[in-house]
């Protein structure tokens, strides 16, 4: 296996160097890309840089933390909502019986004037039980962020079953794995089955308890409601992508 020479700069270091050169006005083009203030007196456009962010102690954050912030802005907004929309269309197209039943429900509500025109309202989309079941099932099987998002154990530690975790220990859970637990979601946990969300209310409450697509607790995704709002209105408003 080849190892990178210690004299070879990492990608992060190269980015850092580019940002610093842009800050000094040596690379105006990169100043635009990384959003730093340029020193050319003829250029008045200025914008904040992630490297200018300061922590609670008043110190500039590290390059690694700046990269984390960039990642959150990319993945925590457009990318995840687009992933939800793509997965929804994909699952519906792969299941003709589900597609037919879903379109019938949308047509039923539309035919009775329960969907606003020209733009459907969010609360109208939530009133369609099978549609909502499809949304839940898509997010269960294809969470937009299918990776383990780390968290630190709070002061005092944490006991999980027979395991005791000390405070400040980094732990994580992957929604892609959790959502395939047969103990929670049934023996067909690997299958796309919206009807599971229309099952016994007690079972649905249990599944929602372990529904981890948007995280859990105080660290739940702050953009959850906006993402769901956008996606559900889109799915009902523009049914052509899933229609024959």
Helices and strands as residue ranges (DSSP letters): H 11-23, H 28-34, G 50-52, H 63-74, I 75-79, H 80-94, H 96-111, H 122-125, H 129-141, E 151-152, E 158-160, E 163-165, E 170-171, H 175-178, H 182-185, G 194-198, H 201-209, G 217-219, H 224-237, G 239-242
